[in-house]
Amino acid sequence: MDVKMNGNLPKAELHLHIEGTLEPELMFALAERNGIKLPYKDTEAIRAAYQFTNLQSFLDIYYAGAGVLQTSRDFYDLTWAYLERCKADNVVHTEIFFDPQTHTERGIDFETVLEGIDGALSDAKEKLGITSHIIMSFLRHLSEESAMETLEMALPYKDRMIGVGLDSSEAGFPPEMFERVFAKARKAGFIPMAHAGEEGPPEYIHQALELLKVVRIDHGVRAIEDPKLMERLIAERMPLTVCPLSNVKLKVFETLADHNILDMLDQGACVTVNSDDPAYFGGYMNANFEGLVNELGMTETQARRLAANSFEASFLPEAEKKAWMAKALGNGGA
């Protein structure tokens, strides 16, 4: 298929960590603005450091980089830079994760973080025509107690966030550890979702569904190892927010040619394409689509179905979902 056609497809992004969009140039600019000395002499030194062997080695530099984010203006500028990428890639709706514990643990107020992100998203609706939602994620390598404290912090602002997620190091931190936190979050009106089945086994996906009552699985690529689980995911149209380039960078798959996203799509799973932490993983939305064309031979029909799935799996109002799905499928002008 024509790779350029992917750029014209309207798309929603559902698995994006805003801290993971911190490009080296912005990292340096914010460090200078805030009087922070980085352990890198220039942007090329940072890019050289972006060579990961697994999820943990990525997270180490990810958390270090987040240290330059100090003020609401910083979070605004970070989010706005990502939204300009969305505009360029025809991402018309985005549902952004943020990790409050990454910031509150180093003394940044919850409100400071949220105000900057929310301000940029609000401006993007007016100036760029991009709609959005905010999802607060709990860091699973921290304690249940820390997650509960974060949830309490978030409650006064719950009208500005649509859901809660669970991210960070997956191996050894099963969803069952956060069952009580998610029960309280659901009761408060947050929509639940969780990272599962990336480094962790299919059992973690089962736990996310059964114990956390999630309505969306972030990643989920290892579900294909469990035929019964796949049957359930397909039957329930359970969305899987898959991140192809990220999966390769973190060695979930050796190469993009080995990825199972199109196999899962063709089996009938509601898989979507997302960029995860694109500054670190080498590609925003269209780069992921282009990779699937170049390495997996993705067809136009498959690309359109993936784009339509992204709207189906979103938290947009039903009428807006259907309108965008029709455009993605070519039934209303792509």
C-alpha positions in Angstrom: 0.0 0.0 0.0 1.0 3.6 -0.3 2.8 4.5 2.9 1.7 8.1 2.6 -1.9 7.0 2.7 -1.4 6.2 6.4 -0.7 9.8 7.1 -4.1 10.8 5.7 -6.0 8.3 7.9 -7.7 9.9 10.9 -6.4 8.1 14.0 -6.9 8.1 17.8 -3.9 7.4 20.1 -4.8 5.5 23.2 -1.5 4.5 24.7 0.8 7.5 25.1 2.9 8.4 28.2 3.3 12.2 28.0 6.6 12.0 30.0 7.8 9.7 27.2 7.4 12.4 24.6 10.3 14.4 26.1 12.6 14.9 23.1 16.3 15.6 23.9 16.1 19.2 22.6 13.2 20.0 24.9 15.0 18.2 27.8 18.0 20.5 27.4 15.8 23.6 27.0 13.8 22.8 30.2 17.0 21.9 32.1 18.5 25.3 31.2 15.2 27.1 32.1 15.1 25.4 35.5 18.8 25.6 36.3 19.3 21.8 36.2 22.6 20.2 35.2 22.1 17.1 33.0 24.7 14.3 32.9 24.9 14.7 29.1 26.9 17.2 27.2 24.5 17.5 24.3 21.4 16.1 22.6 23.5 13.5 20.8 24.7 12.2 24.1 21.1 11.8 25.2 20.2 10.0 22.0 23.2 7.7 22.5 21.9 6.9 26.0 18.5 5.8 24.4 19.8 2.3 23.7 17.8 0.0 25.9 18.1 -3.7 26.5 14.8 -4.1 28.4 12.0 -2.3 30.1 14.0 -1.5 33.2 17.0 0.0 31.4 14.5 2.3 29.6 12.7 3.2 32.8 16.0 4.3 34.5 16.6 7.0 31.9 12.9 7.8 31.6 12.7 8.7 35.3 15.9 10.7 35.2 14.7 12.7 32.2 11.5 13.6 33.9 13.5 15.5 36.5 13.6 18.6 34.2 9.8 18.9 34.5 9.3 21.4 37.3 6.5 23.9 36.6 3.1 23.9 35.0 4.7 25.7 32.0 7.1 22.8 31.6 4.2 20.3 31.5 2.3 22.5 29.1 5.3 22.8 26.7 5.9 19.0 26.9 2.2 18.3 26.0 2.0 21.0 23.4 5.0 19.6 21.5 3.3 16.2 21.4 0.1 17.7 20.2 1.9 19.3 17.3 3.1 15.8 16.4 -0.5 14.6 16.6 -1.5 17.3 14.1 1.2 16.3 11.7 0.2 12.6 11.9 -3.6 13.3 11.7 -4.2 12.0 15.2 -7.5 13.7 15.8 -8.1 12.3 19.3 -5.6 11.3 22.0 -6.0 9.7 25.5 -2.9 10.6 27.4 -1.3 8.8 30.4 0.6 10.7 33.0 2.5 9.3 36.0 1.8 11.6 39.0 4.1 9.5 41.3 7.1 10.2 39.1 6.6 13.9 40.0 5.1 13.9 43.5 7.9 11.6 44.7 10.4 14.4 43.8 8.3 17.2 45.4 6.2 18.4 42.4 2.6 19.1 43.3 -0.1 17.0 41.7 -1.9 20.2 40.6 1.2 21.6 39.0 1.4 18.5 36.7 -2.2 18.3 35.9 -2.7 22.0 35.2 0.1 22.1 32.6 -1.1 18.9 30.7 -4.8 19.9 30.9 -4.1 23.5 29.8 -2.3 22.3 26.6 -5.0 19.8 25.8 -7.7 22.4 26.2 -5.9 24.8 23.9 -5.4 22.0 21.4 -9.1 21.4 21.0 -9.6 25.1 20.1 -6.4 25.7 18.1 -5.7 22.3 16.5 -9.1 20.6 16.5 -7.7 17.7 18.6 -9.9 16.2 21.3 -8.5 14.4 24.3 -8.8 12.7 27.7 -6.4 12.3 30.6 -5.6 9.0 32.3 -3.7 8.9 35.6 -1.4 5.9 35.9 -0.2 4.2 39.0 3.5 3.0 39.1 3.3 -0.7 39.8 6.9 -0.9 41.1 5.8 1.3 44.0 3.6 0.1 46.8 -0.2 -0.3 47.0 -0.1 2.3 49.7 1.6 4.8 47.4 -1.0 4.2 44.7 -3.8 4.7 47.3 -2.2 8.0 48.4 -2.0 9.1 44.8 -5.7 8.2 44.2 -6.6 10.4 47.2 -4.6 13.3 45.8 -6.4 12.9 42.5 -10.0 12.9 43.9 -10.4 16.7 44.0 -9.5 16.8 40.3 -11.5 13.8 39.1 -13.6 15.8 36.7 -10.4 16.5 34.7 -9.4 12.8 34.3 -11.4 10.0 32.7 -9.6 6.9 34.0 -6.8 5.2 35.8 -4.1 3.0 34.5 -1.3 0.8 35.7 2.2 1.0 34.2 6.0 0.8 34.8 7.9 -2.4 35.4 5.5 -5.3 34.7 7.6 -8.4 35.5 7.1 -9.3 39.1 4.4 -6.8 39.8 1.1 -8.5 38.9 -2.2 -6.6 38.7 -3.6 -8.4 41.8 -1.4 -6.2 43.9 -3.6 -3.2 43.1 -7.1 -4.8 43.3 -8.2 -2.6 46.2 -6.9 0.6 44.6 -8.7 -0.1 41.4 -11.9 -0.9 43.3 -11.8 2.5 45.0 -11.0 4.2 41.7 -13.9 2.6 40.0 -16.2 3.6 42.8 -15.0 7.2 42.4 -16.0 7.1 38.7 -12.7 6.4 37.0 -12.6 4.1 34.0 -10.0 1.3 34.7 -7.3 0.0 32.3 -3.9 -1.6 32.9 -0.7 -2.5 31.1 -0.6 -6.3 30.9 0.9 -9.0 28.7 4.0 -7.0 27.5 6.8 -8.4 29.6 4.4 -10.1 31.9 2.6 -13.4 31.0 -1.0 -13.9 29.8 -2.0 -14.6 33.4 -1.5 -10.8 34.1 -4.1 -10.1 31.4 -6.5 -12.5 33.2 -5.9 -10.7 36.5 -6.4 -7.3 34.9 -9.8 -8.4 33.5 -11.0 -10.4 36.6 -9.6 -8.4 39.5 -9.2 -4.9 38.2 -12.3 -5.0 36.0 -10.5 -3.2 33.2 -12.2 -2.1 30.0 -9.0 -1.9 28.0 -5.7 -3.8 28.0 -2.5 -1.7 27.3 -0.1 -3.8 25.2 -1.6 -7.4 25.5 0.6 -8.9 22.8 1.3 -12.0 24.9 -2.4 -12.9 24.9 -1.8 -14.8 21.7 0.1 -17.5 23.8 -3.3 -18.4 25.5 -5.9 -19.5 22.9 -8.8 -19.4 25.5 -7.8 -15.8 26.4 -7.7 -14.8 22.8 -11.2 -16.2 22.3 -12.4 -14.1 25.2 -10.7 -10.9 24.0 -12.1 -11.4 20.5 -15.6 -12.3 21.7 -15.8 -9.2 24.0 -14.1 -6.8 21.6 -11.7 -6.0 24.4 -9.3 -3.3 23.1 -5.6 -4.0 23.1 -3.5 -0.8 22.8 -0.5 -2.2 21.0 2.8 -0.3 20.6 4.8 -1.9 17.7 8.0 0.2 17.7 8.1 0.2 21.5 7.8 -3.6 21.6 10.8 -4.0 19.3 12.9 -1.4 21.2 12.3 -3.2 24.5 12.9 -6.6 22.9 9.4 -8.0 23.3 9.9 -8.9 19.6 13.4 -9.1 18.0 12.3 -7.2 14.9 9.1 -5.6 13.6 8.8 -8.4 11.1 8.3 -10.7 14.0 5.4 -8.7 15.5 2.0 -10.3 16.0 -0.3 -7.3 15.7 -1.6 -8.1 12.2 -2.1 -11.8 13.2 -4.2 -10.6 16.1 -6.1 -8.2 13.9 -6.9 -10.9 11.3 -8.1 -13.2 14.1 -10.7 -10.5 15.0 -9.0 -8.8 18.0 -9.7 -5.1 18.6 -6.0 -4.2 18.4 -4.9 -0.6 17.9 -1.6 1.1 17.0 0.1 3.5 19.4 3.5 5.1 20.1 3.9 4.6 23.9 7.0 6.7 24.6 7.9 7.9 21.1 10.8 10.2 22.0 12.6 7.1 23.4 11.3 4.5 21.0 12.0 6.3 17.8 8.6 7.0 16.3 5.3 8.7 16.7 2.0 7.4 15.3 2.7 7.5 11.5 6.2 6.0 12.0 4.5 3.0 13.6 2.1 2.6 10.7 4.9 3.0 8.2 6.9 0.3 10.0 4.0 -2.1 9.7 3.7 -1.5 6.0 7.5 -1.8 5.4 8.2 -4.8 7.7 4.9 -6.7 7.8 3.4 -5.8 4.4 0.3 -4.3 6.0 -2.5 -3.7 3.5 -4.7 -0.7 3.2 -7.6 -2.7 4.5 -5.7 -3.7 7.6 -4.5 -0.1 8.1 -8.0 1.2 7.9 -9.3 -1.4 10.3 -6.6 -0.5 12.8 -7.5 3.2 12.5 -11.2 2.4 12.9 -10.4 0.2 16.0 -8.6 3.2 17.6 -11.9 5.1 17.6 -14.0 2.1 18.6 -11.7 1.6 21.6 -11.6 5.2 22.6 -13.7 7.0 25.3 -15.3 9.3 22.7 -19.1 9.7 22.7 -20.8 7.0 20.6 -21.8 9.3 17.8 -18.3 10.7 17.4 -16.8 7.2 17.5 -19.1 6.1 14.7 -18.4 9.2 12.5 -14.6 8.8 12.8 -14.8 5.0 12.3 -16.7 5.6 9.0 -14.0 8.1 7.9 -11.2 5.7 8.8 -12.8 2.9 6.9 -13.3 5.1 3.9 -17.1 5.3 4.2 -17.1 9.0 5.0 -13.9 10.3 3.3 -10.6 9.3 4.8 
